[in-house]
Amino acid sequence: MTTTRRDFLAAAAATAGAAMTPDLNHAHQHGHDEHQAVPSDPALRVKALESLLVEKGLVDRAALDVLVDAYEHKIGPRNGARVVARAWSDPAYKQRLLKDADAAIAEMGYGGLQGEHMVVVENSPKVHNLVVCTLCSCYPWPVLGLPPVWYKSAPYRSRAVIDPRGVLREFGLELAEDVEVRVWDSTAELRYLVLPERSEGTEGMSEEALEALVTRDSMVGVAKVSASKAGNAA
């Protein structure tokens, strides 16, 4: 799923819409139902908010493009994929990553807002880790980019804890009964990244080639890495 300007502005649009709701209700009470400051459809709301900010001179469209481009091409799953590939290729780095994720990730040049406090949990043949944020959508932006829509949805946030195997099954991942599923709840203070199992048949592959196998979903824990599939999904 490719990050778009719409995705990037969605949170801001939702906040703006929520903030304006009391005013809208007030207007309705005074017989002004024909006036709607914020469109009801989220996509239209995002577009309206962006256009309004640009028109008022509060946002420069070129600057916004640069910011969106950063999240599309510089901040995202490809960063996490590089971290994972390095851990697979360098046992010493892997140990540093599991012991002090913040420092190890910083070695790769990643860190900052929404990724200040990280913990990396490792998948194994007998343990599978799944990450969720039950309260909202806390997510490690520096290594995974913006959270996908399904990660922020109420069904995922609740069912990942209640029925993690069922959720994984819906993502197409069927785990053996003897595999323990551990669910990690991200918060504003602590965010998690899954270190997926290295797929069989990848021995001898370069770090760059390994990066191409690692997907966003595998670093959240709703998928496994396959040697037959390449692409750090956005």
MDAnalysis code that builds the backbone (N, CA, C; Angstrom):
import MDAnalysis as mda
import numpy as np

u = mda.Universe.empty(702, n_residues=234, atom_resindex=np.repeat(np.arange(234), 3), trajectory=True)
u.add_TopologyAttr("name", ["N", "CA", "C"] * 234)
u.add_TopologyAttr("resid", np.arange(1, 235))
u.add_TopologyAttr("resname", ["MET", "THR", "THR", "THR", "ARG", "ARG", "ASP", "PHE", "LEU", "ALA", "ALA", "ALA", "ALA", "ALA", "THR", "ALA", "GLY", "ALA", "ALA", "MET", "THR", "PRO", "ASP", "LEU", "ASN", "HIS", "ALA", "HIS", "GLN", "HIS", "GLY", "HIS", "ASP", "GLU", "HIS", "GLN", "ALA", "VAL", "PRO", "SER", "ASP", "PRO", "ALA", "LEU", "ARG", "VAL", "LYS", "ALA", "LEU", "GLU", "SER", "LEU", "LEU", "VAL", "GLU", "LYS", "GLY", "LEU", "VAL", "ASP", "ARG", "ALA", "ALA", "LEU", "ASP", "VAL", "LEU", "VAL", "ASP", "ALA", "TYR", "GLU", "HIS", "LYS", "ILE", "GLY", "PRO", "ARG", "ASN", "GLY", "ALA", "ARG", "VAL", "VAL", "ALA", "ARG", "ALA", "TRP", "SER", "ASP", "PRO", "ALA", "TYR", "LYS", "GLN", "ARG", "LEU", "LEU", "LYS", "ASP", "ALA", "ASP", "ALA", "ALA", "ILE", "ALA", "GLU", "MET", "GLY", "TYR", "GLY", "GLY", "LEU", "GLN", "GLY", "GLU", "HIS", "MET", "VAL", "VAL", "VAL", "GLU", "ASN", "SER", "PRO", "LYS", "VAL", "HIS", "ASN", "LEU", "VAL", "VAL", "CYS", "THR", "LEU", "CYS", "SER", "CYS", "TYR", "PRO", "TRP", "PRO", "VAL", "LEU", "GLY", "LEU", "PRO", "PRO", "VAL", "TRP", "TYR", "LYS", "SER", "ALA", "PRO", "TYR", "ARG", "SER", "ARG", "ALA", "VAL", "ILE", "ASP", "PRO", "ARG", "GLY", "VAL", "LEU", "ARG", "GLU", "PHE", "GLY", "LEU", "GLU", "LEU", "ALA", "GLU", "ASP", "VAL", "GLU", "VAL", "ARG", "VAL", "TRP", "ASP", "SER", "THR", "ALA", "GLU", "LEU", "ARG", "TYR", "LEU", "VAL", "LEU", "PRO", "GLU", "ARG", "SER", "GLU", "GLY", "THR", "GLU", "GLY", "MET", "SER", "GLU", "GLU", "ALA", "LEU", "GLU", "ALA", "LEU", "VAL", "THR", "ARG", "ASP", "SER", "MET", "VAL", "GLY", "VAL", "ALA", "LYS", "VAL", "SER", "ALA", "SER", "LYS", "ALA", "GLY", "ASN", "ALA", "ALA"])
u.atoms.positions = np.array([
    [0.842, -1.179, 0.000],
    [0.000, 0.000, 0.000],
    [0.882, 1.234, 0.000],
    [0.775, 2.037, -1.042],
    [1.660, 3.177, -1.185],
    [1.165, 4.357, -0.367],
    [2.066, 5.004, 0.359],
    [1.716, 6.187, 1.129],
    [1.384, 7.323, 0.177],
    [0.293, 8.019, 0.406],
    [-0.108, 9.139, -0.433],
    [-0.283, 10.372, 0.430],
    [-0.427, 11.512, -0.242],
    [-0.683, 12.741, 0.486],
    [-1.943, 12.576, 1.334],
    [-2.911, 11.837, 0.786],
    [-4.150, 11.610, 1.513],
    [-3.890, 10.887, 2.828],
    [-3.045, 9.854, 2.777],
    [-2.702, 9.120, 3.999],
    [-2.004, 10.035, 4.995],
    [-1.072, 10.825, 4.467],
    [-0.261, 11.679, 5.336],
    [-1.105, 12.709, 6.065],
    [-2.128, 13.247, 5.377],
    [-2.932, 14.305, 5.962],
    [-4.165, 13.782, 6.694],
    [-4.407, 12.480, 6.605],
    [-5.639, 11.929, 7.163],
    [-5.806, 12.239, 8.642],
    [-4.711, 12.038, 9.392],
    [-4.800, 12.272, 10.837],
    [-5.122, 13.736, 11.127],
    [-4.452, 14.621, 10.406],
    [-4.701, 16.049, 10.618],
    [-6.119, 16.413, 10.229],
    [-6.598, 15.818, 9.162],
    [-7.952, 16.108, 8.707],
    [-8.973, 15.622, 9.705],
    [-8.754, 14.432, 10.229],
    [-9.678, 13.873, 11.210],
    [-9.730, 14.753, 12.447],
    [-8.550, 15.211, 12.867],
    [-8.482, 16.078, 14.042],
    [-9.218, 17.386, 13.790],
    [-8.983, 17.936, 12.605],
    [-9.645, 19.193, 12.261],
    [-11.150, 19.013, 12.217],
    [-11.577, 17.883, 11.643],
    [-13.010, 17.613, 11.561],
    [-13.622, 17.481, 12.928],
    [-12.925, 16.767, 13.833],
    [-13.437, 16.583, 15.191],
    [-13.527, 17.918, 15.913],
    [-12.513, 18.751, 15.706],
    [-12.484, 20.041, 16.393],
    [-13.618, 20.947, 15.932],
    [-14.033, 20.784, 14.674],
    [-15.052, 21.662, 14.133],
    [-16.466, 21.137, 14.346],
    [-16.592, 19.912, 14.795],
    [-17.910, 19.293, 14.947],
    [-18.844, 20.096, 15.836],
    [-18.403, 20.574, 17.029],
    [-19.309, 21.365, 17.870],
    [-19.851, 22.584, 17.149],
    [-19.011, 23.263, 16.362],
    [-19.449, 24.440, 15.625],
    [-20.502, 24.063, 14.599],
    [-20.301, 22.894, 13.967],
    [-21.260, 22.455, 12.964],
    [-22.602, 22.166, 13.618],
    [-22.563, 21.485, 14.750],
    [-23.799, 21.185, 15.456],
    [-24.516, 22.469, 15.865],
    [-23.720, 23.445, 16.298],
    [-24.282, 24.729, 16.690],
    [-24.976, 25.386, 15.506],
    [-24.321, 25.270, 14.344],
    [-24.900, 25.863, 13.137],
    [-26.198, 25.173, 12.773],
    [-26.239, 23.848, 12.919],
    [-27.456, 23.113, 12.601],
    [-28.608, 23.573, 13.494],
    [-28.301, 23.816, 14.748],
    [-29.336, 24.223, 15.693],
    [-29.921, 25.588, 15.334],
    [-29.193, 26.341, 14.546],
    [-29.662, 27.676, 14.175],
    [-30.174, 27.718, 12.738],
    [-30.465, 26.509, 12.201],
    [-31.085, 26.460, 10.889],
    [-30.149, 26.655, 9.733],
    [-28.880, 26.337, 9.905],
    [-27.926, 26.503, 8.816],
    [-27.421, 25.149, 8.348],
    [-28.308, 24.217, 8.156],
    [-27.926, 22.861, 7.764],
    [-27.248, 22.814, 6.400],
    [-27.520, 23.856, 5.582],
    [-26.945, 23.813, 4.234],
    [-25.452, 24.101, 4.236],
    [-24.895, 24.577, 5.351],
    [-23.475, 24.895, 5.413],
    [-22.727, 23.752, 6.100],
    [-21.753, 23.196, 5.426],
    [-20.945, 22.124, 6.009],
    [-19.478, 22.468, 5.812],
    [-18.799, 22.873, 6.880],
    [-17.417, 23.325, 6.788],
    [-16.457, 22.190, 6.455],
    [-16.775, 20.959, 6.918],
    [-15.898, 19.821, 6.681],
    [-16.681, 18.711, 5.990],
    [-16.289, 18.270, 4.809],
    [-16.991, 17.186, 4.127],
    [-17.047, 15.949, 5.011],
    [-18.115, 15.165, 4.890],
    [-18.258, 13.969, 5.712],
    [-17.332, 12.854, 5.262],
    [-17.058, 12.783, 3.963],
    [-16.181, 11.731, 3.455],
    [-14.728, 12.063, 3.808],
    [-13.977, 11.129, 4.432],
    [-12.585, 11.420, 4.847],
    [-11.693, 11.871, 3.699],
    [-11.856, 11.269, 2.518],
    [-11.017, 11.639, 1.384],
    [-11.268, 13.081, 0.967],
    [-12.542, 13.459, 0.916],
    [-12.871, 14.836, 0.556],
    [-12.417, 15.801, 1.642],
    [-12.478, 15.337, 2.879],
    [-12.061, 16.173, 4.000],
    [-10.574, 16.491, 3.899],
    [-9.782, 15.477, 3.563],
    [-8.339, 15.674, 3.408],
    [-8.058, 16.672, 2.291],
    [-8.730, 16.474, 1.162],
    [-8.522, 17.357, 0.022],
    [-8.926, 18.789, 0.363],
    [-10.053, 18.919, 1.065],
    [-10.529, 20.248, 1.434],
    [-9.564, 20.928, 2.398],
    [-9.062, 20.159, 3.351],
    [-8.129, 20.725, 4.334],
    [-6.847, 21.192, 3.657],
    [-6.317, 20.368, 2.760],
    [-5.085, 20.754, 2.073],
    [-5.294, 22.016, 1.242],
    [-6.393, 22.038, 0.491],
    [-6.674, 23.206, -0.359],
    [-6.838, 24.469, 0.472],
    [-7.508, 24.339, 1.607],
    [-7.728, 25.490, 2.475],
    [-6.422, 26.014, 3.058],
    [-5.560, 25.095, 3.513],
    [-4.285, 25.505, 4.096],
    [-3.406, 26.205, 3.067],
    [-3.425, 25.680, 1.832],
    [-2.628, 26.298, 0.762],
    [-3.201, 27.665, 0.416],
    [-4.532, 27.749, 0.301],
    [-5.186, 29.009, -0.066],
    [-4.937, 30.097, 0.974],
    [-4.914, 29.719, 2.233],
    [-4.694, 30.686, 3.307],
    [-3.221, 31.034, 3.493],
    [-2.357, 30.366, 2.735],
    [-0.938, 30.648, 2.851],
    [-0.287, 30.034, 4.072],
    [-0.972, 29.092, 4.705],
    [-0.430, 28.450, 5.903],
    [0.494, 27.284, 5.557],
    [0.329, 26.758, 4.346],
    [1.155, 25.641, 3.892],
    [1.619, 25.926, 2.478],
    [2.897, 25.717, 2.229],
    [3.447, 25.853, 0.883],
    [3.345, 24.495, 0.195],
    [2.701, 24.454, -0.960],
    [2.471, 23.177, -1.630],
    [3.786, 22.463, -1.948],
    [4.804, 23.212, -2.346],
    [6.094, 22.602, -2.671],
    [6.721, 21.979, -1.423],
    [6.604, 22.698, -0.301],
    [7.153, 22.166, 0.948],
    [6.405, 20.917, 1.369],
    [5.089, 20.922, 1.145],
    [4.277, 19.753, 1.482],
    [4.678, 18.562, 0.630],
    [4.951, 18.824, -0.650],
    [5.391, 17.752, -1.545],
    [6.702, 17.140, -1.063],
    [7.609, 17.991, -0.595],
    [8.893, 17.508, -0.086],
    [8.681, 16.629, 1.141],
    [7.768, 17.070, 2.017],
    [7.501, 16.315, 3.239],
    [6.876, 14.961, 2.921],
    [5.898, 14.960, 2.025],
    [5.248, 13.711, 1.635],
    [6.246, 12.782, 0.944],
    [7.086, 13.362, 0.088],
    [8.096, 12.564, -0.609],
    [9.051, 11.910, 0.378],
    [9.365, 12.612, 1.460],
    [10.265, 12.047, 2.469],
    [9.666, 10.793, 3.072],
    [8.348, 10.834, 3.363],
    [7.706, 9.665, 3.956],
    [7.493, 8.556, 2.930],
    [7.386, 8.938, 1.659],
    [7.203, 7.929, 0.626],
    [8.506, 7.219, 0.271],
    [9.614, 7.974, 0.241],
    [10.846, 7.432, -0.308],
    [12.038, 7.388, 0.643],
    [11.968, 8.115, 1.755],
    [13.112, 8.151, 2.657],
    [12.779, 7.592, 4.039],
    [11.527, 7.715, 4.435],
    [11.102, 7.201, 5.728],
    [10.041, 6.143, 5.454],
    [10.332, 4.922, 5.747],
    [9.350, 3.896, 5.452],
    [9.894, 2.494, 5.628],
    [9.158, 1.487, 5.166],
    [9.539, 0.092, 5.360],
    [10.926, -0.275, 4.832],
    [11.407, 0.451, 3.835],
    [12.734, 0.132, 3.297],
    [13.800, 0.340, 4.370],
    [13.567, 1.292, 5.286],
    [14.520, 1.506, 6.378],
    [14.537, 0.307, 7.306],
    [13.358, -0.147, 7.686],
    [13.274, -1.327, 8.533],
    [13.860, -2.545, 7.856],
    [13.652, -2.652, 6.542],
    [14.187, -3.786, 5.794],
    [15.717, -3.808, 5.845],
    [16.317, -2.638, 5.810],
    [17.783, -2.561, 5.892],
    [18.266, -2.998, 7.271],
    [17.515, -2.615, 8.300],
    [17.873, -3.021, 9.661],
    [17.796, -4.539, 9.784],
    [16.726, -5.114, 9.271],
    [16.543, -6.573, 9.342],
    [17.628, -7.297, 8.555],
    [17.902, -6.828, 7.347],
    [18.920, -7.469, 6.512],
    [20.293, -7.411, 7.173],
    [20.592, -6.297, 7.827],
    [21.874, -6.177, 8.523],
    [21.930, -7.178, 9.690],
    [20.818, -7.319, 10.411],
    [20.777, -8.259, 11.540],
    [20.944, -9.698, 11.060],
    [20.362, -10.021, 9.918],
    [20.514, -11.374, 9.358],
    [21.952, -11.636, 8.924],
    [22.606, -10.599, 8.436],
    [23.941, -10.762, 7.856],
    [25.066, -10.614, 8.878],
    [24.803, -9.921, 9.971],
    [25.844, -9.604, 10.950],
    [25.378, -10.012, 12.350],
    [25.802, -11.174, 12.849],
    [25.373, -11.658, 14.177],
    [25.657, -10.661, 15.296],
    [26.772, -9.953, 15.213],
    [27.107, -8.986, 16.261],
    [26.104, -7.834, 16.259],
    [25.740, -7.388, 15.066],
    [24.745, -6.310, 14.965],
    [23.400, -6.800, 15.493],
    [23.053, -8.030, 15.165],
    [21.781, -8.593, 15.643],
    [21.712, -8.565, 17.168],
    [22.781, -8.934, 17.820],
    [22.798, -8.927, 19.280],
    [22.643, -7.509, 19.822],
    [23.287, -6.549, 19.170],
    [23.138, -5.153, 19.602],
    [21.696, -4.685, 19.407],
    [21.106, -5.126, 18.307],
    [19.736, -4.725, 17.986],
    [18.755, -5.256, 19.021],
    [18.917, -6.489, 19.420],
    [18.015, -7.091, 20.390],
    [18.243, -6.547, 21.796],
    [19.473, -6.146, 22.074],
    [19.807, -5.630, 23.407],
    [19.470, -4.158, 23.554],
    [19.769, -3.353, 22.554],
    [19.540, -1.908, 22.603],
    [19.119, -1.450, 21.211],
    [17.830, -1.597, 20.933],
    [17.317, -1.309, 19.590],
    [17.564, 0.129, 19.172],
    [17.372, 1.081, 20.095],
    [17.558, 2.495, 19.745],
    [18.960, 2.762, 19.209],
    [19.955, 2.263, 19.925],
    [21.343, 2.507, 19.521],
    [21.673, 1.798, 18.217],
    [21.219, 0.549, 18.089],
    [21.535, -0.223, 16.879],
    [20.864, 0.372, 15.645],
    [19.618, 0.803, 15.798],
    [18.911, 1.424, 14.674],
    [19.564, 2.749, 14.314],
    [20.037, 3.472, 15.328],
    [20.731, 4.739, 15.079],
    [22.012, 4.519, 14.284],
    [22.648, 3.366, 14.469],
    [23.858, 3.040, 13.694],
    [23.567, 3.070, 12.197],
    [22.318, 2.744, 11.840],
    [21.926, 2.717, 10.429],
    [21.465, 4.091, 9.950],
    [21.446, 5.043, 10.883],
    [21.059, 6.409, 10.514],
    [19.591, 6.710, 10.680],
    [18.847, 5.845, 11.394],
    [17.419, 6.050, 11.559],
    [17.079, 6.350, 13.017],
    [16.080, 7.170, 13.213],
    [15.654, 7.525, 14.560],
    [14.860, 8.803, 14.524],
    [14.431, 9.242, 15.698],
    [13.692, 10.492, 15.765],
    [12.245, 10.302, 16.148],
    [11.420, 11.263, 15.736],
    [10.016, 11.310, 16.103],
    [9.308, 9.991, 15.834],
    [8.562, 9.523, 16.813],
    [7.793, 8.281, 16.756],
    [8.667, 7.023, 16.746],
    [9.950, 7.215, 17.030],
    [10.824, 6.051, 17.102],
    [11.888, 6.227, 18.169],
    [11.560, 7.040, 19.179],
    [12.551, 7.349, 20.205],
    [12.874, 6.157, 21.094],
    [11.877, 5.330, 21.369],
    [12.080, 4.189, 22.264],
    [11.585, 2.926, 21.573],
    [12.533, 2.103, 21.132],
    [12.213, 0.928, 20.338],
    [12.639, -0.360, 21.034],
    [11.870, -1.409, 20.780],
    [12.232, -2.758, 21.210],
    [12.057, -3.675, 20.003],
    [13.060, -4.491, 19.735],
    [12.986, -5.445, 18.626],
    [12.755, -6.829, 19.198],
    [11.741, -7.513, 18.698],
    [11.419, -8.869, 19.151],
    [11.653, -9.832, 17.982],
    [12.289, -10.956, 18.285],
    [12.731, -11.868, 17.229],
    [11.800, -13.062, 17.063],
    [11.406, -13.316, 15.822],
    [10.651, -14.522, 15.508],
    [11.597, -15.717, 15.437],
    [11.063, -16.887, 15.753],
    [11.832, -18.133, 15.673],
    [10.882, -19.238, 15.222],
    [11.387, -20.429, 14.981],
    [10.494, -21.518, 14.556],
    [9.380, -21.803, 15.558],
    [9.584, -21.473, 16.822],
    [8.590, -21.787, 17.848],
    [7.915, -20.563, 18.463],
    [8.335, -19.368, 18.062],
    [7.749, -18.138, 18.601],
    [7.462, -17.165, 17.460],
    [6.230, -16.674, 17.429],
    [5.874, -15.674, 16.424],
    [5.343, -14.442, 17.141],
    [5.893, -13.286, 16.797],
    [5.521, -12.026, 17.440],
    [4.591, -11.204, 16.553],
    [3.627, -10.557, 17.195],
    [2.656, -9.728, 16.492],
    [2.558, -8.388, 17.221],
    [2.591, -7.294, 16.468],
    [2.554, -5.957, 17.063],
    [1.206, -5.295, 16.801],
    [0.700, -4.613, 17.820],
    [-0.563, -3.894, 17.710],
    [-0.475, -2.669, 18.617],
    [-1.368, -1.729, 18.406],
    [-1.526, -0.630, 19.356],
    [-3.001, -0.613, 19.710],
    [-3.349, -1.089, 20.885],
    [-4.754, -1.241, 21.240],
    [-5.458, 0.084, 21.500],
    [-4.714, 1.125, 21.848],
    [-5.339, 2.403, 22.168],
    [-5.537, 3.292, 20.952],
    [-4.557, 3.309, 20.046],
    [-4.692, 4.186, 18.875],
    [-3.925, 3.591, 17.696],
    [-2.790, 4.186, 17.352],
    [-2.026, 3.677, 16.207],
    [-0.532, 3.963, 16.369],
    [-0.010, 3.812, 17.597],
    [1.418, 4.029, 17.830],
    [2.213, 3.081, 16.942],
    [3.229, 3.610, 16.287],
    [3.882, 2.885, 15.198],
    [5.282, 3.470, 15.013],
    [6.289, 2.657, 14.709],
    [7.666, 3.166, 14.569],
    [7.922, 3.817, 13.208],
    [7.555, 5.055, 13.079],
    [7.657, 5.765, 11.800],
    [9.054, 5.729, 11.169],
    [10.138, 5.958, 11.920],
    [11.453, 6.016, 11.281],
    [11.841, 4.752, 10.514],
    [11.327, 3.592, 10.952],
    [11.708, 2.342, 10.275],
    [10.581, 1.719, 9.466],
    [9.331, 2.131, 9.697],
    [8.219, 1.542, 8.957],
    [7.367, 2.568, 8.217],
    [7.649, 3.843, 8.400],
    [6.852, 4.860, 7.723],
    [5.514, 5.052, 8.423],
    [4.504, 5.478, 7.661],
    [3.185, 5.711, 8.237],
    [2.431, 4.396, 8.396],
    [1.623, 4.265, 9.443],
    [0.892, 3.013, 9.660],
    [-0.166, 2.776, 8.594],
    [-0.342, 1.533, 8.176],
    [-1.385, 1.225, 7.192],
    [-2.767, 1.382, 7.808],
    [-3.770, 1.494, 6.965],
    [-5.136, 1.712, 7.433],
    [-5.595, 0.583, 8.350],
    [-5.286, -0.659, 7.981],
    [-5.771, -1.785, 8.787],
    [-5.170, -1.781, 10.191],
    [-3.935, -1.275, 10.332],
    [-3.291, -1.233, 11.644],
    [-4.036, -0.297, 12.592],
    [-4.637, 0.751, 12.020],
    [-5.343, 1.743, 12.819],
    [-6.801, 1.368, 13.067],
    [-7.288, 0.340, 12.388],
    [-8.701, -0.017, 12.489],
    [-9.040, -0.646, 13.836],
    [-10.253, -0.386, 14.301],
    [-10.725, -0.941, 15.576],
    [-10.740, -2.471, 15.576],
    [-11.179, -3.125, 14.491],
    [-11.189, -4.592, 14.496],
    [-9.797, -5.197, 14.714],
    [-8.785, -4.638, 14.029],
    [-7.433, -5.176, 14.213],
    [-6.946, -4.919, 15.630],
    [-7.162, -3.716, 16.131],
    [-6.660, -3.337, 17.458],
    [-7.253, -4.209, 18.564],
    [-8.482, -4.622, 18.396],
    [-9.109, -5.446, 19.430],
    [-8.876, -6.932, 19.202],
    [-9.031, -7.379, 17.978],
    [-8.950, -8.813, 17.708],
    [-7.525, -9.346, 17.728],
    [-6.546, -8.478, 17.498],
    [-5.153, -8.935, 17.545],
    [-4.802, -9.450, 18.930],
    [-5.474, -8.918, 19.931],
    [-5.241, -9.347, 21.317],
    [-6.136, -10.522, 21.681],
    [-7.395, -10.464, 21.269],
    [-8.366, -11.486, 21.629],
    [-8.153, -12.781, 20.840],
    [-7.902, -12.645, 19.548],
    [-7.770, -13.807, 18.673],
    [-6.637, -13.598, 17.675],
    [-5.395, -13.566, 18.147],
    [-4.275, -13.289, 17.241],
    [-4.128, -14.318, 16.116],
    [-4.365, -15.585, 16.415],
    [-4.252, -16.606, 15.371],
    [-5.308, -16.402, 14.275],
    [-6.496, -16.012, 14.712],
    [-7.543, -15.753, 13.737],
    [-7.200, -14.577, 12.838],
    [-6.631, -13.524, 13.434],
    [-6.216, -12.358, 12.658],
    [-5.127, -12.735, 11.659],
    [-4.136, -13.494, 12.128],
    [-3.051, -13.921, 11.243],
    [-3.588, -14.768, 10.100],
    [-4.574, -15.592, 10.415],
    [-5.174, -16.442, 9.383],
    [-5.811, -15.598, 8.295],
    [-6.451, -14.493, 8.701],
    [-7.081, -13.608, 7.727],
    [-6.046, -12.905, 6.851],
    [-4.827, -12.760, 7.362],
    [-3.744, -12.192, 6.557],
    [-3.072, -13.268, 5.707],
    [-3.556, -14.496, 5.813],
    [-2.993, -15.583, 5.024],
    [-1.861, -16.323, 5.695],
    [-1.702, -16.107, 7.005],
    [-0.613, -16.751, 7.736],
    [-1.175, -17.769, 8.724],
    [-0.973, -19.027, 8.430],
    [-1.427, -20.122, 9.277],
    [-0.233, -20.669, 10.044],
    [-0.297, -20.593, 11.364],
    [0.797, -21.070, 12.202],
    [0.461, -22.425, 12.801],
    [1.476, -23.241, 12.974],
    [1.282, -24.541, 13.616],
    [0.863, -24.337, 15.065],
    [0.156, -25.298, 15.606],
    [-0.359, -25.178, 16.970],
    [0.751, -25.088, 18.010],
    [1.916, -25.650, 17.691],
    [3.006, -25.624, 18.678],
    [3.826, -24.340, 18.619],
    [3.415, -23.394, 17.782],
    [4.097, -22.096, 17.707],
    [3.407, -21.128, 18.658],
    [4.172, -20.560, 19.566],
    [3.634, -19.593, 20.519],
    [3.487, -18.227, 19.851],
    [2.333, -17.620, 20.032],
    [2.091, -16.285, 19.481],
    [2.170, -15.271, 20.619],
    [3.079, -14.308, 20.475],
    [3.224, -13.255, 21.483],
    [2.765, -11.928, 20.888],
    [1.860, -11.269, 21.578],
    [1.308, -10.001, 21.100],
    [1.915, -8.861, 21.909],
    [2.448, -7.863, 21.199],
    [3.102, -6.721, 21.838],
    [2.285, -5.465, 21.569],
    [1.933, -4.775, 22.640],
    [1.088, -3.585, 22.542],
    [1.945, -2.323, 22.560],
    [2.053, -1.672, 21.414],
    [2.842, -0.446, 21.317],
    [2.134, 0.696, 22.043],
    [2.924, 1.621, 22.553],
    [2.379, 2.801, 23.225],
    [3.140, 4.029, 22.744],
    [2.755, 5.188, 23.245],
    [3.455, 6.420, 22.891],
    [4.877, 6.406, 23.430],
    [5.111, 5.614, 24.483],
    [6.440, 5.557, 25.094],
    [7.317, 4.439, 24.517],
    [6.702, 3.417, 23.932],
    [7.461, 2.245, 23.496],
    [6.853, 1.658, 22.233],
    [7.703, 1.472, 21.230],
    [7.238, 0.896, 19.971],
    [8.058, -0.345, 19.635],
    [7.401, -1.288, 18.952],
    [8.030, -2.573, 18.674],
    [8.260, -2.784, 17.181],
    [9.308, -3.542, 16.885],
    [9.613, -3.959, 15.521],
    [9.921, -5.450, 15.566],
    [9.291, -6.207, 14.678],
    [9.532, -7.649, 14.620],
    [10.737, -7.933, 13.730],
    [11.649, -8.755, 14.235],
    [12.758, -9.259, 13.427],
    [12.295, -10.602, 12.877],
    [11.894, -10.656, 11.607],
    [11.340, -11.889, 11.039],
    [12.386, -12.995, 10.959],
    [11.888, -14.227, 10.828],
    [12.793, -15.342, 10.572],
    [13.387, -15.190, 9.172],
    [14.632, -15.522, 9.050],
    [15.252, -15.509, 7.732],
    [14.766, -16.722, 6.953],
    [14.318, -16.506, 5.760],
    [13.762, -17.581, 4.946],
    [14.830, -18.561, 4.486],
    [14.463, -19.839, 4.412],
    [15.377, -20.849, 3.892],
    [15.684, -20.550, 2.431],
    [16.881, -20.859, 2.025],
    [17.279, -20.636, 0.642],
    [17.876, -19.273, 0.389],
    [18.096, -18.515, 1.462],
    [18.669, -17.172, 1.288],
    [20.144, -17.128, 1.682],
    [20.691, -18.294, 2.014],
    [22.104, -18.341, 2.371],
    [22.947, -17.844, 1.191],
    [23.891, -17.011, 1.484],
    [24.772, -16.512, 0.422],
    [24.238, -15.280, -0.277],
    [23.019, -14.879, 0.033],
    [22.470, -13.674, -0.605],
    [23.116, -12.434, -0.005],
    [23.268, -11.411, -0.801],
    [23.849, -10.157, -0.325],
    [22.862, -9.439, 0.581],
    [23.377, -8.494, 1.345],
    [22.521, -7.715, 2.234],
    [21.469, -6.960, 1.440],
    [21.875, -6.447, 0.294],
    [20.940, -5.704, -0.548],
    [19.829, -6.615, -1.058],
    [20.181, -7.832, -1.428],
    [19.174, -8.782, -1.917],
    [18.226, -9.185, -0.792],
    [18.755, -9.306, 0.403],
    [17.921, -9.669, 1.546],
    [16.912, -8.565, 1.855],
    [17.347, -7.321, 1.704],
    [16.450, -6.190, 1.961],
    [15.177, -6.299, 1.129],
    [15.348, -6.734, -0.118],
    [14.219, -6.794, -1.040],
    [13.187, -7.842, -0.632],
    [13.572, -8.766, 0.238],
    [12.651, -9.813, 0.680],
    [11.791, -9.378, 1.863],
    [12.252, -8.368, 2.581],
    [11.600, -7.978, 3.832],
    [10.436, -7.025, 3.553],
    [9.259, -7.383, 4.024],
    [8.079, -6.542, 3.822],
    [7.691, -5.838, 5.114],
    [6.934, -4.797, 4.957],
    [6.400, -4.095, 6.123],
    [5.604, -5.052, 7.005],
    [4.740, -5.854, 6.367],
    [3.881, -6.750, 7.127],
    [4.674, -7.752, 7.959],
    [5.815, -8.191, 7.436],
    [6.630, -9.148, 8.194],
    [7.260, -8.484, 9.415],
    [7.453, -7.168, 9.365],
    [8.045, -6.451, 10.499],
    [6.995, -6.016, 11.519],
    [5.722, -6.171, 11.152],
    [4.625, -5.968, 12.098],
    [4.224, -7.317, 12.689],
    [4.463, -8.364, 11.895],
    [4.188, -9.708, 12.374],
    [2.975, -10.377, 11.772],
    [2.369, -9.760, 10.749],
    [1.197, -10.371, 10.127],
    [1.570, -11.196, 8.901],
    [2.863, -11.324, 8.649],
    [3.328, -12.115, 7.507],
    [4.715, -12.651, 7.816],
    [5.141, -13.620, 7.002],
    [6.499, -14.134, 7.094],
    [7.266, -13.716, 5.850],
    [8.570, -13.840, 5.916],
    [9.418, -13.508, 4.773],
    [9.542, -14.740, 3.883],
    [9.380, -14.526, 2.606],
    [9.512, -15.617, 1.652],
    [10.602, -15.298, 0.655],
    [11.448, -16.269, 0.365],
    [12.531, -16.064, -0.597],
    [12.004, -15.893, -2.001],
    [10.756, -16.275, -2.232],
    [10.187, -16.180, -3.575],
    [9.491, -14.855, -3.816],
    [9.378, -14.027, -2.755],
    [8.713, -12.738, -2.896],
    [9.670, -11.615, -2.520],
    [9.758, -10.640, -3.354],
    [10.640, -9.498, -3.090],
    [9.813, -8.227, -3.012],
    [10.266, -7.277, -2.201],
    [9.620, -5.967, -2.142],
    [9.245, -5.571, -0.749],
    [9.890, -4.495, -0.231],
    [9.531, -3.998, 1.091],
    [8.260, -3.198, 0.995],
    [7.148, -3.914, 1.121],
    [5.820, -3.339, 0.908],
    [5.597, -2.072, 1.690],
    [5.013, -1.103, 1.010],
    [4.696, 0.169, 1.658],
    [3.219, 0.223, 1.963],
])
